[in-house]
Amino acid sequence: MKYKIIIIAGLIVSGLFSSCDQFEDDYLDAEAPSTTDEALLFSNAGLAKGAIDGIKVPFGETNSYRGRFLPYYGLNTDVEWHNTSQTAGDKADLCVYDAKWNNSEMNTTNNAYAMMFQGIERANICIRGLRKYGNPLPGTELGQLLGEALTLRAIYYADLVKTWGDVPYRFEPITPETLYLAKVNRDEIYKQLIADLGEASTLVAWPNETAYTSTVEHVNKAFVKAFRARLAMAASGYQQYPGSFGGVRRSTDPDLSVDKMYALALKECREVIANGSAKLETTFEGLWRKYNEEVVTAGGESLWEIPFADGRGRMLFTFAVRHTSASDQFQANGPNRGGVAGPLPFVFYDYDQADTRRDVTCVPYKYGAAVNNIAKQELNTLDTWYFGKYRYEWMKRRVISTNDDGVNKIYMRYAEVLLIAAEAANELEGPAAAATYLKEIRRRAFPAAAQAVKVDAYVNALTDKTAMFNAIVEENKYEFTGEMERKQALIRWNLLKVKLDEAKAKMTDLKARTGQYANVPSTLYYKYAADNVSLIIYGLNRGENASPGADYTSATWTKLEDTKIASLYKAGVDPDLRQFWPIWQVFIETSNNMLWNDYGYGGSN
């Protein structure tokens, strides 16, 4: 009987979502799901779970998050860039703030923009069905599922808004009358999402409070509250608006004022912190080892992850330390996997040398061509670094798909809760209120022997709001480089172009070994460890200028061309006026004249 129920559930879900996915293309020919099917599906928790899982399917579609959104959105910032930004083309244009509406990487009907709306439509059907046919009360399975559906819809919408700005408002399943909708002011969407997450937080359980929330692949209350705090900060922050009252500004909607939104964010973060069901991992390296080992048990630092099956997802495929050969002792994922993006060359040198996050985040080597299936580490040049948070060599399984790796995307982690709390508390209550949260982040980053100076004395010296805010901006850099969260943060702080220009100036100083980079060595020395795979490198730290011995090989550490420095954003482009991607041509031209692009992106009305 159980096997039969599973088959029935699968058939109903498949029919339900195939109808809704086709509807936008040709609603007259699409067969609407029957009331009987919906009533059966959404009144039974076992069956409804399949429908909720179906909301997640668009994350993994070919040109959706997996292959287009996650690999490109979030680059370039003052800490991370596309490693070939200097190479002209549509891939680089997505990162250098010069995307066109007909970008060949994105201008397809199955692109992330469409897949996000497909996920929203699936969520809308589930939300309607659960409200109409279930009894989704707090503490019930159906209540948990409704909360998850509301949250998944908010995830898709939050990513739409941060990437495209104003988009259509779709919070009900599509009908013939609503097939074509114009864009709305994103403030209205933010308000709806914040309200939805408020409801969801009353419905879902804390991490490990139930068997269902024992994994970070399901939504839990800690994530919902933290995500609501993130959206409150974004909604009240600076962003580019269109029209005669446009420009880069905060929202003028009184419901999204700094006072209201920061208070909401602080309240949500403090409730997550007080509950104690999520926490920082003991060490920064331990956090990222667990991630690459694909530990999805709730109750640690990861709050929620986009779940990719083993044959989907491209987090390591795109962002890992590069592996040159198609197969070596660590992976069989295909040639030249990883290394598409990396930290800017100066980021390693901006970390305090005692900061344990530095060597986890910034990696100056790749794995070379394998000999007898064994690849050795090889030193890169100064202009090319990789994110060490993503490593095949830390995985417990061997990736054998040549097109995907299946590693999840951490969508939000507990460290962000602490930093949002610090920022909001500083604004509303002053630096003393923020200090506790900032100290907790830094205490994990520094060894015990350094904490009196690097944690306590450092934070205690931040006695005014401006100094504390600037320290929080820097701490976000040290904590999140390589996670592609920086771009939206810089935008909401109104620091995007300021920090990008600062990054260009830093790279120029690093190239010339002047200013704060005057004591960065120009020569590195290396040899292989006993395993004959791992490099031992001398000269990466400031002031390491003398040869460590004849058993080391020297390498010049100066390659950083002006053209690459300049490619952080395209010449003649103001990043503050290019905060979003354009809506792609294929969607504009099939919108019945209801969609358009602002900001001179093309396809404007």
C-alpha positions in Angstrom: 0.0 0.0 0.0 2.8 2.4 0.9 4.5 1.8 -2.5 1.2 2.5 -4.2 0.7 5.8 -2.4 4.2 6.9 -3.4 3.3 6.2 -7.1 0.0 8.0 -6.8 1.8 11.0 -5.2 4.4 11.0 -7.9 1.7 10.9 -10.7 -0.3 13.7 -9.1 2.7 15.9 -8.5 4.0 15.4 -12.0 0.6 16.2 -13.6 0.1 19.2 -11.3 3.4 20.8 -12.1 3.6 19.9 -15.7 0.4 21.7 -16.2 1.6 24.8 -14.3 4.9 24.8 -16.1 3.4 24.8 -19.5 0.6 27.2 -18.7 2.6 30.4 -19.2 3.7 29.2 -22.7 0.3 28.1 -23.8 -2.4 28.2 -21.2 -5.3 27.3 -23.6 -3.8 23.9 -24.3 -2.6 23.2 -20.7 -4.8 20.8 -18.7 -5.5 22.3 -15.3 -5.1 20.0 -12.4 -8.4 18.7 -11.1 -9.9 19.7 -7.8 -10.0 16.0 -6.8 -6.2 15.7 -7.4 -5.5 18.8 -5.4 -7.8 17.9 -2.6 -6.1 14.4 -2.3 -2.6 15.8 -2.6 -2.8 18.7 -0.1 -4.9 17.1 2.6 -2.3 14.3 3.1 1.1 15.2 4.5 2.8 12.2 3.0 1.6 13.2 -0.5 2.0 16.9 0.0 5.7 16.5 0.8 6.3 15.4 -2.8 4.7 18.6 -4.1 6.9 20.7 -1.8 10.0 18.9 -3.0 8.8 19.7 -6.5 9.2 23.4 -5.7 12.9 22.8 -5.4 13.3 21.2 -8.9 13.9 24.4 -10.8 17.0 25.1 -8.7 18.8 22.3 -10.5 17.6 22.8 -14.0 20.3 23.1 -16.7 20.3 26.9 -17.1 19.0 27.8 -13.7 20.9 28.2 -10.4 23.0 25.2 -11.3 24.7 26.4 -14.5 23.9 30.1 -14.8 22.8 32.0 -11.7 25.3 30.7 -9.1 28.3 30.7 -11.4 27.9 34.4 -12.3 25.7 36.4 -10.0 27.7 37.9 -7.1 30.9 38.6 -9.2 32.7 41.0 -9.4 33.1 42.7 -5.9 35.9 44.2 -3.9 37.0 40.7 -2.8 36.1 38.2 -5.6 36.1 38.2 -9.4 35.7 36.1 -12.4 39.2 34.9 -13.1 39.0 35.8 -16.8 37.2 39.1 -16.4 39.8 40.6 -18.8 38.7 38.3 -21.6 35.9 40.1 -23.5 32.7 38.2 -24.0 29.3 37.5 -22.7 30.5 35.5 -19.7 32.7 38.4 -18.6 30.0 41.0 -19.3 27.8 39.3 -16.7 30.4 40.1 -14.1 31.9 43.4 -15.2 28.6 45.3 -15.0 28.0 45.4 -18.7 25.4 42.6 -19.3 23.2 43.2 -22.4 19.6 42.0 -22.8 20.6 39.6 -25.5 23.5 38.0 -23.6 24.1 34.6 -25.2 24.7 32.9 -21.9 21.4 34.0 -20.5 19.0 34.8 -23.3 17.1 31.5 -23.4 13.6 30.5 -22.4 14.9 28.1 -19.8 17.2 30.6 -18.1 17.3 31.3 -14.3 14.8 34.1 -14.7 12.2 31.7 -16.0 13.1 28.9 -13.6 12.7 31.2 -10.6 9.2 32.1 -11.8 8.5 28.4 -12.4 9.5 27.7 -8.8 7.3 30.5 -7.7 4.3 29.1 -9.6 4.9 25.7 -8.1 5.0 27.3 -4.6 1.8 29.2 -5.4 0.0 26.1 -6.2 1.2 24.3 -3.1 0.3 27.3 -0.9 -3.2 27.6 -2.3 -3.7 23.8 -2.0 -2.5 23.6 1.5 -4.6 26.5 2.7 -7.7 25.2 0.9 -7.6 21.5 1.5 -5.3 21.0 4.4 -5.4 22.2 8.0 -1.8 23.7 8.2 -1.6 24.7 11.8 1.6 25.3 13.8 3.0 22.1 15.1 1.5 20.0 12.4 3.1 18.3 9.4 0.9 20.3 7.0 1.8 23.5 8.8 5.5 22.7 8.4 4.9 22.1 4.7 3.0 25.4 4.2 5.9 27.2 6.0 8.4 25.6 3.7 6.4 26.5 0.6 6.2 30.1 1.8 9.9 30.2 2.4 10.9 28.6 -0.9 8.8 31.1 -2.7 10.5 33.9 -0.8 13.9 32.5 -1.8 13.1 32.6 -5.5 11.6 36.0 -5.2 14.5 37.4 -3.1 16.9 36.3 -5.8 14.8 37.7 -8.5 14.7 41.1 -6.9 18.4 41.3 -6.0 19.3 40.3 -9.6 16.7 42.1 -11.7 15.2 44.8 -9.4 11.5 45.4 -10.2 9.8 42.2 -11.5 6.1 41.1 -11.8 4.2 40.4 -8.6 2.9 36.8 -8.7 1.6 35.5 -5.4 -1.3 33.5 -6.8 -1.3 30.7 -9.4 -1.4 31.9 -13.0 -4.8 32.4 -14.7 -5.7 33.5 -18.2 -6.2 37.0 -16.8 -2.8 37.1 -15.1 -0.7 35.4 -17.8 1.0 38.7 -18.6 1.9 41.1 -15.8 3.9 44.2 -15.7 6.7 44.9 -13.2 5.9 46.4 -9.8 8.0 48.4 -7.4 10.1 45.9 -5.6 9.2 47.5 -2.3 5.8 45.8 -2.6 7.5 42.4 -3.1 9.8 42.9 -0.2 6.8 43.7 2.1 5.0 40.6 1.0 8.1 38.4 1.5 8.7 39.8 5.0 5.1 39.1 5.9 5.2 35.6 4.4 8.3 34.7 6.4 6.7 36.1 9.5 3.9 33.6 9.0 6.3 30.8 8.0 8.2 31.3 11.2 5.1 30.4 13.2 4.7 27.2 11.3 8.0 25.5 10.9 10.1 23.8 13.6 13.5 24.7 15.0 16.5 22.7 13.7 16.2 19.1 15.1 12.9 19.9 16.9 11.3 17.3 14.6 12.7 14.6 12.4 11.8 16.7 9.3 14.1 19.6 10.4 17.0 17.3 11.2 18.5 18.2 7.8 19.5 21.6 6.4 17.9 20.5 3.1 14.5 21.2 4.8 13.4 24.6 6.0 13.6 25.3 9.7 12.7 28.2 12.0 16.3 29.4 12.5 16.7 29.8 8.8 13.3 31.5 8.3 14.0 34.1 10.9 17.6 34.7 9.7 16.4 35.0 6.1 13.7 37.4 7.2 16.4 39.5 8.9 18.5 39.5 5.7 15.6 40.6 3.6 14.7 43.4 6.1 18.2 44.7 5.8 18.1 44.5 2.0 14.7 46.2 1.8 15.7 49.1 3.9 19.1 49.5 2.3 20.4 51.5 -0.7 19.6 50.2 -4.1 19.1 51.6 -7.6 15.5 52.7 -8.5 14.2 53.6 -11.9 12.2 56.6 -13.1 12.2 60.3 -12.1 12.5 59.5 -8.4 15.2 56.9 -9.1 18.9 56.8 -8.5 20.7 55.0 -5.7 18.7 55.6 -2.5 16.8 53.9 0.3 13.2 53.1 0.0 10.8 55.9 0.7 8.1 53.4 1.9 7.6 54.1 5.6 7.0 50.4 6.2 10.6 49.8 5.0 12.3 52.5 7.0 15.7 51.8 8.6 14.2 52.1 12.1 11.5 49.5 11.4 13.5 47.0 9.4 16.6 47.1 11.5 14.5 46.5 14.6 12.8 43.6 12.9 16.2 42.2 11.8 17.7 42.5 15.3 14.7 40.9 16.9 14.8 37.9 14.5 18.5 37.4 14.9 18.4 37.6 18.7 15.6 35.0 18.8 17.8 32.7 16.7 20.8 33.3 18.9 18.8 32.8 22.1 17.2 29.6 20.9 20.6 27.9 20.5 19.5 25.4 17.9 22.1 26.7 15.4 25.7 27.7 16.2 29.1 28.5 14.7 31.2 25.5 14.0 34.2 25.2 16.3 36.7 26.1 13.6 36.5 27.8 10.3 38.3 25.0 8.5 36.0 22.5 10.2 33.0 24.3 8.8 34.2 24.0 5.2 35.4 20.4 5.7 31.9 19.5 6.8 30.5 21.3 3.8 32.7 19.5 1.3 32.0 16.2 3.1 28.3 16.9 2.5 27.2 16.8 6.1 23.7 18.1 6.0 22.7 17.5 9.6 20.9 20.5 11.1 22.0 22.2 14.3 25.4 23.5 13.1 26.3 26.6 11.2 24.6 25.9 7.9 21.0 27.1 8.2 19.6 26.0 4.8 21.1 24.7 1.6 19.9 24.4 -2.0 19.8 20.6 -2.3 21.4 19.2 -5.4 21.4 15.5 -6.3 24.7 13.9 -7.0 24.3 14.4 -10.7 23.2 18.1 -10.5 24.8 21.3 -9.1 28.1 22.9 -9.9 29.5 24.4 -6.8 32.9 22.7 -6.9 32.8 22.3 -10.7 32.8 26.1 -10.8 34.4 27.4 -7.7 36.8 24.8 -6.3 40.6 24.9 -6.3 41.3 24.1 -9.9 42.1 20.5 -11.0 43.7 20.4 -14.4 43.3 16.8 -15.3 40.0 15.1 -16.1 40.8 12.6 -13.4 43.2 12.5 -10.5 43.4 11.0 -7.0 40.7 13.4 -5.8 38.1 13.6 -8.6 37.0 12.5 -12.1 34.8 15.6 -12.8 36.5 16.4 -16.2 39.4 18.7 -17.2 40.0 22.1 -15.7 37.3 21.9 -13.1 37.1 24.7 -10.5 38.9 28.0 -10.6 36.4 29.9 -12.6 36.4 32.6 -9.9 38.6 33.5 -7.0 39.7 36.1 -4.4 41.2 39.3 -5.6 45.1 39.2 -5.3 45.3 41.5 -2.4 42.7 39.8 -0.2 45.1 37.3 1.2 47.3 40.2 2.4 44.4 42.1 3.9 43.8 39.3 6.4 45.7 39.4 9.7 48.4 36.7 9.5 46.9 35.1 12.6 43.4 34.9 11.1 42.6 31.2 10.5 40.2 32.1 7.8 42.9 33.4 5.5 44.4 30.1 4.3 41.0 28.4 4.1 39.7 31.1 1.9 42.6 32.1 -0.4 44.6 29.4 -2.2 47.5 30.3 -4.5 47.9 26.9 -6.2 46.1 24.5 -8.5 46.5 20.7 -9.1 48.5 20.1 -12.2 48.4 17.4 -14.9 48.1 14.0 -13.3 50.8 11.4 -13.8 49.6 7.8 -13.1 46.4 9.5 -11.8 48.3 11.5 -9.2 48.2 15.3 -9.5 50.6 17.6 -7.6 49.9 21.1 -6.4 51.4 23.8 -8.7 52.0 27.4 -7.8 49.8 30.0 -9.6 50.8 33.6 -10.5 49.9 36.5 -8.3 46.9 37.5 -10.4 45.1 34.1 -10.0 43.9 32.8 -6.7 41.2 30.2 -5.9 38.6 29.8 -3.2 39.8 27.2 -0.7 36.3 26.8 0.7 35.5 24.5 -2.1 37.8 21.5 -2.4 37.4 18.1 -4.1 40.2 16.9 -1.9 38.0 17.4 1.2 35.1 15.3 -0.2 34.3 11.8 1.1 33.0 10.6 -2.2 34.6 10.7 -5.6 32.8 12.8 -8.2 32.6 10.8 -11.4 30.0 12.9 -13.3 31.9 15.0 -16.0 29.2 17.7 -16.0 28.2 18.3 -12.3 29.4 17.6 -8.8 26.1 17.5 -6.7 27.5 19.5 -3.8 24.9 21.8 -2.2 24.9 25.6 -2.0 25.0 26.9 1.5 22.3 29.6 1.2 22.8 31.1 4.6 24.8 30.3 7.7 24.8 31.3 11.3 27.8 33.7 11.0 25.5 36.0 9.0 23.0 36.0 11.9 25.8 37.4 14.2 26.9 40.0 11.7 23.4 41.2 11.0 22.8 41.4 14.7 26.0 43.4 15.1 25.1 45.8 12.3 21.5 46.4 13.5 22.4 46.7 17.1 25.1 49.2 16.3 22.7 51.3 14.4 19.9 51.2 16.9 21.7 50.8 20.3 25.3 51.7 19.7 28.7 49.9 19.4 28.6 48.4 22.9 25.5 46.4 21.9 27.2 45.2 18.7 30.4 44.2 20.4 29.2 40.8 21.7 28.3 39.6 18.2 31.4 40.8 16.5 33.6 39.2 19.2 31.9 35.9 18.7 32.8 35.9 15.0 36.4 36.9 15.6 36.9 34.5 18.5 36.3 31.6 16.1 38.8 33.2 13.6 41.8 33.7 15.9 43.7 31.2 18.1 43.3 31.5 21.8 46.7 33.1 22.3 45.8 36.0 20.0 42.3 36.7 21.2 43.2 39.2 23.9 44.6 41.5 21.2 42.8 40.5 18.1 39.3 40.0 19.6 38.9 41.9 22.9 41.2 44.8 22.4 40.3 45.2 18.8 36.5 45.3 19.3 36.7 47.3 22.6 38.4 50.1 20.7 35.4 50.5 18.4 33.7 53.1 20.5 31.7 55.0 17.9 29.0 53.9 15.4 31.1 54.7 12.4 34.1 52.8 13.5 32.0 49.8 14.4 30.1 49.9 11.1 33.4 50.0 9.2 34.7 47.1 11.2 31.5 45.1 10.4 32.0 45.8 6.7 35.5 44.5 6.9 34.5 41.5 9.0 31.9 40.5 6.3 34.8 40.5 3.9 37.0 38.2 5.9 34.1 35.9 6.7 32.3 35.6 3.4 34.8 36.0 0.6 34.0 33.3 -2.0 30.4 32.9 -1.0 29.1 35.6 -3.4 27.1 37.5 -0.8 29.3 40.6 -0.9 27.7 42.3 -4.0 24.2 42.7 -2.4 25.8 43.8 0.9 27.9 46.5 -0.9 24.8 47.7 -2.7 22.7 48.0 0.4 25.6 49.9 2.1 25.9 52.2 -0.9 29.5 51.2 -1.1 29.6 49.3 -4.4 31.6 51.6 -6.7 33.5 53.0 -3.7 34.8 49.6 -2.7 35.4 48.5 -6.3 37.5 51.6 -6.9 39.3 51.0 -3.6 40.0 47.4 -4.8 41.5 48.7 -8.0 43.7 51.0 -6.1 44.8 48.2 -3.8 45.7 46.0 -6.8 47.7 48.8 -8.3 49.6 49.3 -5.0 50.2 45.5 -4.8 51.6 45.4 -8.3 54.0 48.3 -7.5 54.7 47.0 -3.9 53.8 50.4 -2.6 51.5 51.7 0.2 50.1 49.0 2.5 51.6 46.3 0.2 55.2 47.6 0.2 56.4 44.6 2.3 54.7 41.9 0.3 57.5 39.7 -1.2 58.1 39.6 -4.9 59.6 36.1 -4.9 58.1 32.9 -3.5 60.0 29.8 -2.6 58.5 26.3 -2.6 59.2 22.7 -2.2 57.1 19.5 -1.9 56.1 18.0 1.4 56.8 14.3 2.2 53.7 13.3 0.3 55.2 14.7 -2.9 51.8 16.3 -3.7 51.4 19.2 -1.3 53.4 22.4 -1.6 55.3 24.0 1.2 55.5 27.7 0.3 57.7 30.4 1.9 57.3 34.1 1.0 53.5 34.4 1.1 53.6 36.3 4.4 54.7 39.9 4.5 58.4 40.3 5.1 59.4 36.8 4.1 62.1 38.0 1.7 65.2 35.8 2.3 65.6 32.4 0.7 64.7 29.6 3.2 67.3 27.2 1.7 68.8 25.5 -1.3 66.1 22.8 -1.2 63.5 25.4 -2.2 62.7 26.5 -5.8 62.1 30.2 -6.4 59.2 31.7 -8.4 58.5 35.3 -9.4 55.5 36.7 -7.6 54.7 39.8 -9.6 52.3 39.1 -12.4 49.4 41.5 -12.2 48.7 43.4 -15.4 46.9 46.8 -15.6 44.4 45.3 -18.0 43.4 42.7 -15.5 43.1 45.2 -12.7 41.0 47.4 -14.9 38.7 44.5 -15.7 37.1 44.5 -12.2 34.4 46.5 -13.9 34.2 47.7 -17.5 35.8 51.0 -18.5 33.2 53.7 -18.9 30.6 51.9 -16.8 29.4 53.1 -13.4 28.7 50.0 -11.3 26.3 52.0 -9.2 24.1 52.5 -12.3 24.4 48.8 -13.3 23.4 47.1 -10.1 21.1 44.6 -11.9 21.0 42.3 -14.9 18.6 43.2 -17.7 15.5 41.1 -18.2 16.6 39.0 -21.1 15.3 39.8 -24.6 13.4 36.5 -25.0 11.2 37.4 -22.1 10.7 41.1 -23.1 9.6 40.1 -26.6 7.1 37.5 -25.4 5.6 39.6 -22.6 2.7 41.2 -24.7 4.5 44.6 -24.1 4.1 44.2 -20.3 7.8 44.0 -19.5 10.7 46.4 -20.2 14.2 47.2 -19.1 15.2 50.3 -17.2 18.6 51.9 -16.8 19.4 51.8 -20.5 19.8 48.0 -20.7 17.9 47.6 -24.0 14.3 46.7 -24.6 13.2 49.8 -22.7 9.7 51.2 -23.1 
